[in-house]
Every structure is written in C-alpha cells, then in structure tokens.
Amino acid sequence: MARLSRIVIPGYPHHITQRGNRRSRVIFNEGDYALYLDLLSEAALKSETEIRSYCLMPNHVHLIGRAFR
C-alpha cells in the first residue's frame, strides 16, 4: 500500500530516508557514494531544496533537507 502524501512546509527541515528492499545494499563501492552525492546535488538544485546534512550507509541513506517551494 502506498504512503500518504507528506505535507511540505517551505523552509521547514525534513528527515528523509531511503532504504534498499529487504535492507539490501544500495551503495556497493566508493564510486557509488560519489555518484549518489552528484545526483543528489543535481536533484536538490532542480527542486529548490537545500540538503543540510546526510549520512550515506551501504543499505540506506539519511538526509536532512529544506524545500523552499
């Protein structure tokens, strides 16, 4: 079942998580970490979102971000 849409308040920080299915790995090597950060930076610029902090682990990711629109 899909989750309900989240309420986004512009400028308010949000904790965002991303996890692999059944806790499987989503990052396999050092190059994957760099690629993830490059793609995250690109997506943040396009969506007018500021990423304040992040924690990348092999099977999941934590982000603190603020959307401005």
N, C-alpha and C positions, 0 to 999 in steps of 0.2 A: 504494500500500500504506500502511495506517495505521501510525503510530508506536506503539511500545510505551508502556504507561503509565509515567509517571515516578514515582520514589519521592519522596515529600514528607515531609521530616523537620520536625516542628513547630519553629518558631523559627529554622530554618536559612535563610539567604538563597539565593534562586534568581535566575538571569538568565533573563528571559523575553523572547522576541522575537515580533513579529508582522509579517508581510510581505505585501504585495499579490501576487496571482497574476502571475507573469511580471514581477515587480518593478514592477507598475503602481501608480499613486498610490492611497493610501488616505485622504489628507488633501488637500483641494483649496483651502481658504481659511482665514482666521483663525478664522472661526466654528467650523470643524471641529475645530481644536485645542481650543477651549474646550469644545465638546460632548464630545470624547473624554475630556478630563480630568474633566468632570462624571460621565460614565458610569463611568469608571474608579474614581472616588471612591465612587460608589454600590455598585459590584460589590465593591470591597475591604471596605467595611463589612459587606455581607451575607455575605461568605465569610471574615470574620475574618482578613484579610490586610493587612499593612502594606506600603505602597509606599514604599520608601526613596528611590528616585531614578527618573527617567525621562528619556528623550530621544525626542522626537517629531520625525520627519522625514517628508517628503511621501510616501515609499513604504514606510516601515517604522517600527517602534517598538521601543525597548529599555526594559525595566523591571527594576528590582531589587526583589524583594518577599520578604516573610517570611510564611508561613502559620502560624497558631497552633493549628490543629486538624487 
